[in-house]
Amino acid sequence: MTNLREQVGPYFGEFGGRFVPESLIAALDELDSTYQAAKLDPSFQHELAELHRTYTGRPSIITEAKRFAEHAGPVRIFLKREDLNHTGSHKINNVLGQALLAKRMDKTRIIAETGAGQHGVASATAAALFGLECVVYMGEVDTQRQALNVARMELLGATVVPVTTGSRTLKDAINEALRDWVANVDNTHYLLGTVAGPHPFPTMVRDFHSVIGTEARKQMLEEFGFLPTALAACVGGGSNAIGLFHAFLDDADVELYGFEAAGDGMDTNRHAATLNFGRMGVLHGAKSYMLQDEDGQTMESHSISAGLDYPGVGPEHAWLKDLGRAKYWGISDAEAMDALRLLSRTEGIIPAIETAHALAGALKLGKTLEPGSSILVNLSGRGDKDMETAAKYFGLLDKKS
Amino acid sequence: MSATSNVLKANKSSGKGSLIGYFPAGFPTLDESVDAAIAMCKNGVDVLELGVPYSDPVMDGLVIQQATESALEHGFKLPQVFEAVKRISAAVDTPILVMTYWNPVLSYGVERFATDLKEAGGAGLITPDLIPDEAKEWLEVSDKLQLDRVFLTAPTSSKERIQNACDLSRGFVYAVSTMGITGARDSVDNLARQVVAGVRGASSEQNTAVGIGISTAEQVNDVNSYADGAIVGSAFVKAYASGGVEALTAKVIEVSAGLQK
């Protein structure tokens, strides 16, 4: 299996494409050509790398989680610390890249969708840094469960618009952002936060996040002298997972595992496990797997994690699944929350609930691997934003009173 | 051979002009939507655009979003669109184009959807989120079954893309009047004239109808002075929501008034 890394869209096998209104095609073409030019422009690459060095805090370190690994069978576990990036998650990698492109296209306004608020915070941050107007669409349900991130975005100068249509979560926030974009495309860039959506977003967002895997691969070889047996990352839309996977796609000996939100459980119908239970369809501009009913209506997903609560998934993941190159398992709310507490208490690192799905996955996966194996987990975000959810879940607030 | 095209061309050459009217199937229920659509066709709508309610209608404004959401809440199932087409086409001769986002068609099966639509008496499809570039299967199936296929062209479409939409559409090309989503606007953008001029430049044969933002008799007349038809949607849905078939009929008569002269 070679050359998986060289896929540049618009299609990944039969997935991907541009299933959007004609009104958006010119903007997508402009974005694509601007990105293609930037990719070949050393000054763009230098500017982005310098921003990452002096603003994001890259490279992010690798931490070996020895006490946590004792719970995962006879394996070593390494954490790629994207939680230490400025704004607290991997999302900043993509946001800075796209904000630079927005400047190149002379757009003065950016819009973004957000689920957990991580991408919204990152977008608001980039807007502040570059002096752009910023509007963030967020499902009303999510503005309530992620109130802290709403406050952060507003403090950064962004306008947060609660979306009250449909299921009032991430999927509907994307619909609202697309409607805004159709109407304001002359001065507005849609800063899409994941590897879904119409071409060139899945390829471009992946490329901006591929710094995660590129760094990690080099760090593993330089600091530890080997490549990990397996990679583990959570998958909602799939940006942090593809960011970690991409550099390793052609390392046939490295297994790739994505962990989807199984919500109440894989044996219930309340989950967000798109790659496990979805059917091929078209959602938000790309052909991929999605949760849909027999009429092709999008189904509501369920997860304790706002960032994974999405009934679609990026087309490259659909392709990697069908190829058998990556495997995708479901992790329930309960398994994720247990892993969140375990990492906190064994390593002194509080992960985001999204990330906790990858950690729970590593615990499960470790028990199936040969002794001496190793798992590299993308620690995609920190858990500060989830304190209220976690405190409620573990009854910490009740105990105090 | 397109019934839709025949109607538009006949109305154009007689100097009358055409009104294309949108209504969602299943809103508020299947029976009521059929009655509403028949009333529209009997009172001034020349081509019916029957909408398929969909969970993620990114091209639609609040009025149509709320109507289609309500249809889904009332239990609209996709096969009901064929029943609606069958009942409407039994009652009136008006060509019926089904306006649908792509995923319901893809999920049902493109050929199966087209076959059932044809059998029900439908004329073809308007596909707001399917560009010709991604439409290979639909192009083949619609050729085989001789169904109309309406692609959109926008104020930002390149010359090549306008040409492509003209070459591949059958019935008419949907000229998007303005950069935005469906919903009534005070004035129809001047961009609409440019979009229509683009279509005319690409083809002397192809029809083009202007949609988005049109809600008054004056706008309908104005659009028909340079295009082959005006598309009205949200204004009809709004009228129905406020006063049922009676208010809807009154609105159809009102906006088509100029065309009857």
Contacts between the chains, C-beta under 8 A, distances in Angstrom:
chain1	res1	chain2	res2	distance
A	17	B	134	5.3
A	18	B	131	6.5
A	18	B	133	6.9
A	18	B	134	6.5
A	19	B	102	5.8
A	19	B	129	5.4
A	19	B	130	6.6
A	19	B	131	7.7
A	19	B	134	5.9
A	20	B	58	7.8
A	20	B	129	5.9
A	20	B	131	7.3
A	21	B	58	7.0
A	21	B	59	5.1
A	21	B	128	5.6
A	21	B	129	5.6
A	21	B	152	6.6
A	21	B	154	7.5
A	21	B	176	7.9
A	22	B	131	5.7
A	22	B	151	7.2
A	22	B	152	4.3
A	22	B	153	6.1
A	22	B	154	4.7
A	22	B	157	6.0
A	22	B	161	7.3
A	22	B	165	7.3
A	22	B	176	6.9
A	23	B	152	7.5
A	23	B	154	4.1
A	23	B	155	7.7
A	23	B	156	6.4
A	23	B	176	5.8
A	23	B	179	6.0
A	23	B	180	8.0
A	25	B	131	6.3
A	25	B	154	7.5
A	25	B	156	7.5
A	25	B	157	7.0
A	25	B	161	6.7
A	26	B	154	7.4
A	26	B	156	3.7
A	26	B	157	6.8
A	26	B	158	6.9
A	27	B	156	7.3
A	29	B	158	7.9
A	165	B	65	6.1
A	165	B	69	7.4
A	166	B	55	6.7
A	166	B	56	7.2
A	166	B	69	7.4
A	171	B	56	6.9
A	172	B	56	8.0
A	175	B	56	5.4
A	175	B	57	7.7
A	175	B	58	5.2
A	178	B	58	4.5
A	179	B	58	6.0
A	179	B	59	7.9
A	179	B	61	7.8
A	179	B	181	5.0
A	182	B	58	7.7
A	182	B	59	7.2
A	182	B	179	6.3
A	182	B	180	5.9
A	182	B	181	5.9
A	183	B	179	5.9
A	183	B	180	4.0
A	183	B	181	6.6
A	184	B	179	7.7
A	185	B	156	7.1
A	185	B	179	6.1
A	186	B	179	7.3
A	279	B	107	7.4
A	280	B	106	8.0
A	281	B	103	4.9
A	281	B	106	6.0
A	281	B	107	6.0
A	282	B	102	5.2
A	282	B	103	4.6
A	282	B	106	5.9
A	282	B	129	7.5
A	283	B	56	6.7
A	283	B	103	6.7
A	284	B	56	7.4
A	284	B	58	8.0
A	285	B	129	7.8
A	290	B	103	8.0
A	292	B	103	7.0
A	292	B	107	6.3
A	294	B	107	7.4
A	295	B	77	6.1
A	295	B	78	3.9
A	295	B	104	6.0
A	295	B	107	6.6
A	295	B	108	7.5
A	296	B	54	7.9
A	296	B	78	6.9
A	296	B	103	4.5
A	296	B	104	3.9
A	296	B	105	7.5
A	296	B	106	6.5
A	296	B	107	2.9
A	296	B	108	6.6
A	297	B	54	6.8
A	297	B	55	4.4
A	297	B	72	6.8
A	297	B	104	7.3
A	298	B	55	4.3
A	298	B	56	5.5
A	298	B	103	7.7
